[in-house]
Amino acid sequence: MPKIKTRKAAAKRFRITKTGKVLRRRSGMRHLLEWKPARKKRPGRKALRVKAPDVARIRSMLPGG
């Protein structure tokens, strides 16, 4: 049976932790950061967990996880 290919678009956007949680980056942290206040930028450094309805779909795109 052939290997399952990873969807590279999903691999660039999501991470799966050792315990199986799916993480994503926060939005709004790509550009124009000079003009955004620090209290808006600071939380953007941390990754967030993906909500439950989307986890199954993301896992199917990342077979290694």
C-alpha positions in Angstrom: 0.0 0.0 0.0 1.5 3.4 -0.9 2.3 6.1 1.6 -0.2 8.9 2.3 1.1 12.2 1.0 1.2 15.2 3.3 -0.7 18.3 2.2 2.1 20.8 2.2 -0.2 23.8 2.6 -1.5 22.3 5.8 2.0 21.4 7.0 3.1 25.0 6.7 0.2 26.3 8.7 -0.4 23.7 11.5 1.7 21.8 14.1 0.8 18.7 16.0 2.1 18.5 19.5 3.4 15.3 21.2 0.0 15.0 23.1 -1.9 15.3 19.8 -3.2 18.9 20.0 -3.3 20.8 16.7 -1.7 24.3 16.9 -2.1 27.3 14.5 -0.6 30.8 14.3 -2.6 33.9 15.2 -3.9 36.1 12.4 -2.8 39.7 11.8 0.9 39.2 12.5 2.3 39.4 9.0 2.8 43.0 8.1 2.2 46.6 9.3 3.6 45.6 12.7 5.2 49.0 13.3 1.8 50.6 13.7 0.1 47.9 15.9 0.3 48.4 19.7 2.4 46.0 21.7 -0.6 44.7 23.6 -2.0 43.5 20.2 1.3 42.0 19.0 2.5 40.3 22.2 -0.2 37.6 22.2 0.5 37.0 18.5 3.7 35.3 19.3 2.0 32.3 20.9 0.3 29.6 18.9 -3.4 28.7 19.5 -5.2 25.4 19.6 -7.4 24.7 16.7 -11.1 24.4 17.6 -12.6 20.9 17.8 -14.7 20.9 14.6 -11.7 21.5 12.4 -9.2 19.1 14.1 -10.4 15.9 12.2 -10.0 17.6 8.8 -6.6 19.0 9.6 -5.4 15.6 10.9 -6.4 14.0 7.6 -4.2 16.4 5.8 -1.2 15.7 8.1 -0.9 11.9 8.2 2.3 12.0 10.3 0.4 13.5 13.2 
